[in-house]
Amino acid sequence: MSFSKTTSLASLALTGLFVVFKFA
């Protein structure tokens, strides 16, 4: 797997978690 793809997926997951905890 490419580094950029992993980074984008990680940032996407972190953003999702942030939104979930923000509106939880």
URWO-V947734 format. One record per residue. OMEGA is omega in degrees with one decimal (* if undefined). NEAR is the number of other ideal C-beta (glycine too) atoms within 12 Angstrom. Layout:
# URWO-V947734
OMEGA;NEAR / OMEGA;NEAR
This chain:
# URWO-V947734
-177.7;9 / -177.6;8 / -177.8;9 / -179.9;10 / 179.2;11 / -179.3;12 / -179.4;13 / 178.9;14 / -179.9;15 / 179.9;15 / 179.1;14 / -180.0;14 / 179.6;14 / 177.9;14 / 179.6;14 / 179.4;14 / 179.4;14 / 179.8;13 / -179.4;12 / -178.9;11 / -179.2;10 / -176.9;9 / -178.3;8 / *;7
